[in-house]
């Protein structure tokens, strides 16, 4: 699966970026949920938690892609 993702153009940097974006989106949705909860939406915080749970998956995918890139010699060293 990792090989197919790599061949499709997905790199470890993209997965790491997705993880950090997920953390940021989780924080933003948590902040905005405070306003929504005052309007009677009891489940607003759960969306922030749901988005925040994506981060570990993206980090794991980034690590798998990074390991694959090292073994293939395509890891960019910046």
N, CA, C and O atoms as a printed pandas DataFrame, in Angstrom:
     atom_number atom_name residue_name chain_id  residue_number  x_coord  y_coord  z_coord
0              1         N          UNK        A               1    0.812   -1.184    0.000
1              2        CA          UNK        A               1    0.000    0.000    0.000
2              3         C          UNK        A               1    0.865    1.262    0.000
3              4         O          UNK        A               1    0.580    2.222   -0.715
4              5         N          UNK        A               2    1.918    1.245    0.806
5              6        CA          UNK        A               2    2.805    2.408    0.878
6              7         C          UNK        A               2    3.463    2.644   -0.477
7              8         O          UNK        A               2    3.601    3.785   -0.917
8              9         N          UNK        A               3    3.865    1.568   -1.130
9             10        CA          UNK        A               3    4.489    1.694   -2.450
10            11         C          UNK        A               3    3.516    2.334   -3.436
11            12         O          UNK        A               3    3.909    3.203   -4.214
12            13         N          UNK        A               4    2.263    1.919   -3.412
13            14        CA          UNK        A               4    1.249    2.479   -4.322
14            15         C          UNK        A               4    1.016    3.959   -4.027
15            16         O          UNK        A               4    0.888    4.764   -4.949
16            17         N          UNK        A               5    0.961    4.316   -2.757
17            18        CA          UNK        A               5    0.793    5.729   -2.410
18            19         C          UNK        A               5    1.988    6.554   -2.881
19            20         O          UNK        A               5    1.825    7.668   -3.378
20            21         N          UNK        A               6    3.184    6.001   -2.721
21            22        CA          UNK        A               6    4.392    6.692   -3.165
22            23         C          UNK        A               6    4.385    6.861   -4.680
23            24         O          UNK        A               6    4.726    7.925   -5.197
24            25         N          UNK        A               7    3.995    5.810   -5.381
25            26        CA          UNK        A               7    3.930    5.882   -6.842
26            27         C          UNK        A               7    2.875    6.873   -7.311
27            28         O          UNK        A               7    3.001    7.445   -8.394
28            29         N          UNK        A               8    1.828    7.082   -6.503
29            30        CA          UNK        A               8    0.775    8.042   -6.844
30            31         C          UNK        A               8    1.203    9.483   -6.568
31            32         O          UNK        A               8    0.476   10.418   -6.903
32            33         N          UNK        A               9    2.377    9.667   -5.961
33            34        CA          UNK        A               9    2.895   11.007   -5.725
34            35         C          UNK        A               9    2.813   11.485   -4.291
35            36         O          UNK        A               9    3.210   12.613   -4.000
36            37         N          UNK        A              10    2.312   10.665   -3.393
37            38        CA          UNK        A              10    2.242   11.051   -1.987
38            39         C          UNK        A              10    3.601   10.838   -1.334
39            40         O          UNK        A              10    4.184    9.758   -1.439
40            41         N          UNK        A              11    4.100   11.857   -0.667
41            42        CA          UNK        A              11    5.395   11.788    0.003
42            43         C          UNK        A              11    5.204   11.941    1.506
43            44         O          UNK        A              11    4.146   12.366    1.970
44            45         N          UNK        A              12    6.232   11.594    2.253
45            46        CA          UNK        A              12    6.149   11.674    3.712
46            47         C          UNK        A              12    5.857   13.103    4.163
47            48         O          UNK        A              12    5.132   13.301    5.138
48            49         N          UNK        A              13    6.398   14.084    3.486
49            50        CA          UNK        A              13    6.154   15.481    3.850
50            51         C          UNK        A              13    4.667   15.819    3.748
51            52         O          UNK        A              13    4.151   16.593    4.555
52            53         N          UNK        A              14    3.980   15.246    2.763
53            54        CA          UNK        A              14    2.549   15.497    2.595
54            55         C          UNK        A              14    1.764   14.916    3.770
55            56         O          UNK        A              14    0.838   15.551    4.276
56            57         N          UNK        A              15    2.128   13.728    4.198
57            58        CA          UNK        A              15    1.439   13.098    5.326
58            59         C          UNK        A              15    1.685   13.885    6.614
59            60         O          UNK        A              15    0.763   14.079    7.407
60            61         N          UNK        A              16    2.930   14.343    6.828
61            62        CA          UNK        A              16    3.222   15.145    8.015
62            63         C          UNK        A              16    2.442   16.462    7.985
63            64         O          UNK        A              16    1.938   16.913    9.014
64            65         N          UNK        A              17    2.348   17.065    6.823
65            66        CA          UNK        A              17    1.580   18.298    6.677
66            67         C          UNK        A              17    0.112   18.044    7.014
67            68         O          UNK        A              17   -0.524   18.864    7.675
68            69         N          UNK        A              18   -0.425   16.916    6.563
69            70        CA          UNK        A              18   -1.796   16.554    6.898
70            71         C          UNK        A              18   -1.993   16.378    8.395
71            72         O          UNK        A              18   -3.035   16.753    8.934
72            73         N          UNK        A              19   -0.997   15.810    9.072
73            74        CA          UNK        A              19   -1.088   15.624   10.523
74            75         C          UNK        A              19   -1.123   16.966   11.243
75            76         O          UNK        A              19   -1.952   17.175   12.128
76            77         N          UNK        A              20   -0.235   17.867   10.873
77            78        CA          UNK        A              20   -0.226   19.171   11.527
78            79         C          UNK        A              20   -1.469   19.975   11.180
79            80         O          UNK        A              20   -1.971   20.724   12.019
80            81         N          UNK        A              21   -1.977   19.834    9.955
81            82        CA          UNK        A              21   -3.220   20.504    9.578
82            83         C          UNK        A              21   -4.387   19.957   10.394
83            84         O          UNK        A              21   -5.285   20.706   10.778
84            85         N          UNK        A              22   -4.374   18.667   10.655
85            86        CA          UNK        A              22   -5.418   18.051   11.471
86            87         C          UNK        A              22   -5.396   18.596   12.897
87            88         O          UNK        A              22   -6.446   18.864   13.482
88            89         N          UNK        A              23   -4.209   18.755   13.445
89            90        CA          UNK        A              23   -4.085   19.321   14.788
90            91         C          UNK        A              23   -4.618   20.746   14.808
91            92         O          UNK        A              23   -5.361   21.127   15.713
92            93         N          UNK        A              24   -4.236   21.531   13.805
93            94        CA          UNK        A              24   -4.711   22.912   13.712
94            95         C          UNK        A              24   -6.217   22.993   13.525
95            96         O          UNK        A              24   -6.884   23.808   14.162
96            97         N          UNK        A              25   -6.753   22.145   12.650
97            98        CA          UNK        A              25   -8.197   22.139   12.411
98            99         C          UNK        A              25   -8.948   21.710   13.659
99           100         O          UNK        A              25  -10.032   22.221   13.941
100          101         N          UNK        A              26   -8.384   20.781   14.402
101          102        CA          UNK        A              26   -9.010   20.346   15.645
102          103         C          UNK        A              26   -9.093   21.498   16.637
103          104         O          UNK        A              26  -10.117   21.693   17.292
104          105         N          UNK        A              27   -8.015   22.253   16.742
105          106        CA          UNK        A              27   -7.991   23.386   17.662
106          107         C          UNK        A              27   -9.000   24.458   17.232
107          108         O          UNK        A              27   -9.715   25.011   18.068
108          109         N          UNK        A              28   -9.053   24.747   15.935
109          110        CA          UNK        A              28   -9.987   25.761   15.429
110          111         C          UNK        A              28  -11.433   25.325   15.642
111          112         O          UNK        A              28  -12.269   26.127   16.059
112          113         N          UNK        A              29  -11.733   24.056   15.357
113          114        CA          UNK        A              29  -13.109   23.601   15.561
114          115         C          UNK        A              29  -13.472   23.583   17.043
115          116         O          UNK        A              29  -14.624   23.828   17.400
116          117         N          UNK        A              30  -12.506   23.299   17.899
117          118        CA          UNK        A              30  -12.778   23.352   19.335
118          119         C          UNK        A              30  -13.095   24.785   19.764
119          120         O          UNK        A              30  -14.027   25.013   20.534
120          121         N          UNK        A              31  -12.314   25.753   19.261
121          122        CA          UNK        A              31  -12.573   27.148   19.613
122          123         C          UNK        A              31  -13.938   27.602   19.122
123          124         O          UNK        A              31  -14.673   28.264   19.855
124          125         N          UNK        A              32  -14.280   27.257   17.905
125          126        CA          UNK        A              32  -15.564   27.689   17.357
126          127         C          UNK        A              32  -16.721   26.913   17.959
127          128         O          UNK        A              32  -17.852   27.398   17.954
128          129         N          UNK        A              33  -16.465   25.729   18.475
129          130        CA          UNK        A              33  -17.552   24.945   19.078
130          131         C          UNK        A              33  -18.056   25.577   20.359
131          132         O          UNK        A              33  -19.206   25.365   20.742
132          133         N          UNK        A              34  -17.217   26.346   21.024
133          134        CA          UNK        A              34  -17.671   27.024   22.249
134          135         C          UNK        A              34  -18.842   27.950   21.945
135          136         O          UNK        A              34  -19.785   28.038   22.731
136          137         N          UNK        A              35  -18.788   28.641   20.807
137          138        CA          UNK        A              35  -19.891   29.517   20.404
138          139         C          UNK        A              35  -21.109   28.692   20.020
139          140         O          UNK        A              35  -22.238   29.059   20.348
140          141         N          UNK        A              36  -20.889   27.580   19.328
141          142        CA          UNK        A              36  -22.004   26.742   18.879
142          143         C          UNK        A              36  -22.693   26.072   20.061
143          144         O          UNK        A              36  -23.909   25.880   20.036
144          145         N          UNK        A              37  -21.948   25.717   21.083
145          146        CA          UNK        A              37  -22.547   25.073   22.244
146          147         C          UNK        A              37  -23.474   26.015   22.995
147          148         O          UNK        A              37  -24.476   25.586   23.567
148          149         N          UNK        A              38  -23.142   27.284   22.990
149          150        CA          UNK        A              38  -24.022   28.252   23.650
150          151         C          UNK        A              38  -25.339   28.373   22.893
151          152         O          UNK        A              38  -26.349   28.798   23.452
152          153         N          UNK        A              39  -25.319   27.998   21.616
153          154        CA          UNK        A              39  -26.541   28.044   20.806
154          155         C          UNK        A              39  -27.338   26.752   20.931
155          156         O          UNK        A              39  -28.366   26.602   20.271
156          157         N          UNK        A              40  -26.887   25.817   21.761
157          158        CA          UNK        A              40  -27.635   24.599   21.993
158          159         C          UNK        A              40  -27.116   23.367   21.279
159          160         O          UNK        A              40  -27.811   22.352   21.237
160          161         N          UNK        A              41  -25.928   23.420   20.720
161          162        CA          UNK        A              41  -25.357   22.263   20.034
162          163         C          UNK        A              41  -24.412   21.544   20.987
163          164         O          UNK        A              41  -23.241   21.907   21.095
164          165         N          UNK        A              42  -24.912   20.531   21.673
165          166        CA          UNK        A              42  -24.114   19.814   22.672
166          167         C          UNK        A              42  -23.001   18.983   22.059
167          168         O          UNK        A              42  -22.027   18.669   22.742
168          169         N          UNK        A              43  -23.120   18.624   20.805
169          170        CA          UNK        A              43  -22.139   17.738   20.182
170          171         C          UNK        A              43  -21.047   18.487   19.417
171          172         O          UNK        A              43  -20.263   17.847   18.716
172          173         N          UNK        A              44  -20.967   19.775   19.519
173          174        CA          UNK        A              44  -20.022   20.561   18.735
174          175         C          UNK        A              44  -18.571   20.200   19.062
175          176         O          UNK        A              44  -17.737   20.160   18.157
176          177         N          UNK        A              45  -18.253   19.940   20.323
177          178        CA          UNK        A              45  -16.885   19.583   20.705
178          179         C          UNK        A              45  -16.436   18.271   20.084
179          180         O          UNK        A              45  -15.248   18.087   19.820
180          181         N          UNK        A              46  -17.352   17.374   19.851
181          182        CA          UNK        A              46  -17.003   16.061   19.315
182          183         C          UNK        A              46  -16.399   16.150   17.928
183          184         O          UNK        A              46  -15.580   15.306   17.563
184          185         N          UNK        A              47  -16.777   17.142   17.152
185          186        CA          UNK        A              47  -16.196   17.299   15.820
186          187         C          UNK        A              47  -14.702   17.613   15.939
187          188         O          UNK        A              47  -13.899   17.064   15.185
188          189         N          UNK        A              48  -14.327   18.473   16.862
189          190        CA          UNK        A              48  -12.918   18.786   17.080
190          191         C          UNK        A              48  -12.126   17.572   17.517
191          192         O          UNK        A              48  -10.995   17.378   17.074
192          193         N          UNK        A              49  -12.706   16.750   18.383
193          194        CA          UNK        A              49  -12.041   15.522   18.821
194          195         C          UNK        A              49  -11.887   14.564   17.645
195          196         O          UNK        A              49  -10.840   13.937   17.482
196          197         N          UNK        A              50  -12.935   14.451   16.822
197          198        CA          UNK        A              50  -12.893   13.568   15.656
198          199         C          UNK        A              50  -11.781   13.975   14.687
199          200         O          UNK        A              50  -11.021   13.125   14.223
200          201         N          UNK        A              51  -11.687   15.243   14.386
201          202        CA          UNK        A              51  -10.645   15.728   13.481
202          203         C          UNK        A              51   -9.268   15.531   14.100
203          204         O          UNK        A              51   -8.318   15.200   13.391
204          205         N          UNK        A              52   -9.144   15.726   15.404
205          206        CA          UNK        A              52   -7.864   15.544   16.088
206          207         C          UNK        A              52   -7.373   14.109   16.069
207          208         O          UNK        A              52   -6.172   13.862   16.169
208          209         N          UNK        A              53   -8.285   13.164   15.942
209          210        CA          UNK        A              53   -7.879   11.759   15.893
210          211         C          UNK        A              53   -7.265   11.368   14.553
211          212         O          UNK        A              53   -6.706   10.277   14.435
212          213         N          UNK        A              54   -7.353   12.217   13.555
213          214        CA          UNK        A              54   -6.723   11.927   12.269
214          215         C          UNK        A              54   -5.209   12.071   12.340
215          216         O          UNK        A              54   -4.492   11.398   11.599
216          217         N          UNK        A              55   -4.714   12.929   13.213
217          218        CA          UNK        A              55   -3.283   13.241   13.276
218          219         C          UNK        A              55   -2.404   11.999   13.458
219          220         O          UNK        A              55   -1.431   11.857   12.718
220          221         N          UNK        A              56   -2.689   11.098   14.396
221          222        CA          UNK        A              56   -1.818    9.923   14.540
222          223         C          UNK        A              56   -1.768    9.055   13.287
223          224         O          UNK        A              56   -0.730    8.475   12.969
224          225         N          UNK        A              57   -2.892    8.967   12.576
225          226        CA          UNK        A              57   -2.915    8.191   11.332
226          227         C          UNK        A              57   -2.001    8.823   10.294
227          228         O          UNK        A              57   -1.240    8.122    9.626
228          229         N          UNK        A              58   -2.070   10.142   10.155
229          230        CA          UNK        A              58   -1.207   10.829    9.196
230          231         C          UNK        A              58    0.271   10.719    9.591
231          232         O          UNK        A              58    1.132   10.534    8.732
232          233         N          UNK        A              59    0.562   10.834   10.904
233          234        CA          UNK        A              59    1.949   10.677   11.349
234          235         C          UNK        A              59    2.465    9.271   11.059
235          236         O          UNK        A              59    3.604    9.106   10.623
236          237         N          UNK        A              60    1.634    8.257   11.298
237          238        CA          UNK        A              60    2.042    6.875   11.022
238          239         C          UNK        A              60    2.269    6.677    9.524
239          240         O          UNK        A              60    3.230    6.021    9.121
240          241         N          UNK        A              61    1.403    7.232    8.716
241          242        CA          UNK        A              61    1.574    7.138    7.267
242          243         C          UNK        A              61    2.847    7.864    6.832
243          244         O          UNK        A              61    3.560    7.387    5.948
244          245         N          UNK        A              62    3.133    9.005    7.442
245          246        CA          UNK        A              62    4.357    9.728    7.139
246          247         C          UNK        A              62    5.597    8.927    7.487
247          248         O          UNK        A              62    6.570    8.913    6.733
248          249         N          UNK        A              63    5.559    8.257    8.633
249          250        CA          UNK        A              63    6.696    7.418    9.023
250          251         C          UNK        A              63    6.879    6.245    8.065
251          252         O          UNK        A              63    8.006    5.914    7.695
252          253         N          UNK        A              64    5.775    5.618    7.664
253          254        CA          UNK        A              64    5.859    4.499    6.717
254          255         C          UNK        A              64    6.399    4.967    5.373
255          256         O          UNK        A              64    7.236    4.295    4.770
256          257         N          UNK        A              65    5.930    6.106    4.904
257          258        CA          UNK        A              65    6.435    6.640    3.635
258          259         C          UNK        A              65    7.897    7.038    3.746
259          260         O          UNK        A              65    8.675    6.816    2.818
260          261         N          UNK        A              66    8.278    7.627    4.878
261          262        CA          UNK        A              66    9.670    8.011    5.084
262          263         C          UNK        A              66   10.584    6.792    5.053
263          264         O          UNK        A              66   11.648    6.823    4.435
264          265         N          UNK        A              67   10.167    5.725    5.718
265          266        CA          UNK        A              67   10.955    4.492    5.717
266          267         C          UNK        A              67   11.058    3.930    4.297
267          268         O          UNK        A              67   12.126    3.478    3.884
268          269         N          UNK        A              68    9.966    3.956    3.563
269          270        CA          UNK        A              68    9.987    3.476    2.182
270          271         C          UNK        A              68   10.914    4.344    1.327
271          272         O          UNK        A              68   11.690    3.829    0.523
272          273         N          UNK        A              69   10.827    5.664    1.509
273          274        CA          UNK        A              69   11.667    6.579    0.733
274          275         C          UNK        A              69   13.145    6.362    1.043
275          276         O          UNK        A              69   13.979    6.448    0.142
276          277         N          UNK        A              70   13.481    6.082    2.295
277          278        CA          UNK        A              70   14.883    5.790    2.642
278          279         C          UNK        A              70   15.356    4.514    1.961
279          280         O          UNK        A              70   16.468    4.453    1.436
280          281         N          UNK        A              71   14.506    3.505    1.978
281          282        CA          UNK        A              71   14.902    2.221    1.377
282          283         C          UNK        A              71   15.026    2.326   -0.138
283          284         O          UNK        A              71   15.807    1.597   -0.751
284          285         N          UNK        A              72   14.264    3.226   -0.741
285          286        CA          UNK        A              72   14.322    3.426   -2.195
286          287         C          UNK        A              72   15.331    4.506   -2.596
287          288         O          UNK        A              72   15.645    4.670   -3.775
288          289         N          UNK        A              73   15.829    5.229   -1.607
289          290        CA          UNK        A              73   16.789    6.290   -1.904
290          291         C          UNK        A              73   16.155    7.550   -2.469
291          292         O          UNK        A              73   16.832    8.342   -3.124
292          293         N          UNK        A              74   14.853    7.747   -2.221
293          294        CA          UNK        A              74   14.161    8.925   -2.744
294          295         C          UNK        A              74   13.812    9.927   -1.672
295          296         O          UNK        A              74   13.100   10.891   -1.951
296          297         N          UNK        A              75   14.290    9.737   -0.445
297          298        CA          UNK        A              75   13.989   10.661    0.648
298          299         C          UNK        A              75   14.733   11.962    0.401
299          300         O          UNK        A              75   15.953   11.964    0.236
300          301         N          UNK        A              76   13.991   13.082    0.376
301          302        CA          UNK        A              76   14.635   14.370    0.159
302          303         C          UNK        A              76   15.214   14.851    1.476
303          304         O          UNK        A              76   14.509   14.894    2.484
304          305         N          UNK        A              77   16.469   15.208    1.480
305          306        CA          UNK        A              77   17.133   15.681    2.714
306          307         C          UNK        A              77   17.261   17.181    2.658
307          308         O          UNK        A              77   18.199   17.714    2.066
308          309         N          UNK        A              78   16.306   17.868    3.283
309          310        CA          UNK        A              78   16.311   19.332    3.301
310          311         C          UNK        A              78   16.581   19.832    4.676
311          312         O          UNK        A              78   16.625   21.042    4.895
